[in-house]
Amino acid sequence: GKPTKLESRFRVTYSMLLNLLRVEHLSVEDVLRRSYVESASLRLALTQKARLKE
């Protein structure tokens, strides 16, 4: 099949780096994973909202 296009708007900020240093158990991978999950859940919510309007 046709591959899905990945669009990322993830930007590393100074405060994000400080939080990574402050919280020992938080890794860069965790931050990235949360970013992608948040994006996917937002897209799903928008799709469901559009379906409700129909």
C-alpha positions as CSV (number, residue, x, y, z in Angstrom):
1,G,0.0,0.0,0.0
2,K,0.8,3.7,-0.1
3,P,2.9,4.9,2.9
4,T,1.4,7.4,5.3
5,K,3.0,10.8,5.2
6,L,4.5,11.8,8.6
7,E,4.3,15.5,9.5
8,S,6.2,16.5,12.7
9,R,6.1,19.9,14.3
10,F,8.1,18.8,17.2
11,R,10.5,21.6,18.4
12,V,13.0,21.3,21.2
13,T,12.8,24.2,23.5
14,Y,15.0,25.5,26.3
15,S,12.4,24.7,29.0
16,M,12.0,21.2,27.6
17,L,15.8,20.6,28.0
18,L,15.6,21.9,31.5
19,N,12.8,19.6,32.4
20,L,14.7,16.6,31.0
21,L,17.6,17.5,33.2
22,R,15.4,18.1,36.2
23,V,13.4,14.9,36.0
24,E,15.8,11.9,36.1
25,H,13.4,9.2,34.8
26,L,12.2,11.3,31.8
27,S,14.1,10.5,28.6
28,V,14.1,12.2,25.2
29,E,12.3,9.2,23.8
30,D,9.5,9.7,26.3
31,V,9.1,13.3,25.3
32,L,9.0,12.4,21.6
33,R,6.5,9.6,22.3
34,R,4.2,11.9,24.2
35,S,4.4,14.4,21.3
36,Y,3.3,11.9,18.7
37,V,0.6,10.4,20.9
38,E,-0.8,13.9,21.6
39,S,-0.8,14.7,17.9
40,A,-2.6,11.4,17.1
41,S,-5.2,11.9,19.8
42,L,-5.9,15.4,18.6
43,R,-6.4,14.3,15.1
44,L,-8.8,11.5,16.2
45,A,-10.8,14.0,18.3
46,L,-11.1,16.4,15.3
47,T,-12.3,13.5,13.1
48,Q,-14.9,12.4,15.7
49,K,-16.1,16.0,16.1
50,A,-16.6,16.2,12.3
51,R,-18.5,13.0,12.2
52,L,-20.8,14.3,15.0
53,K,-21.6,17.3,12.9
54,E,-22.8,15.1,10.0
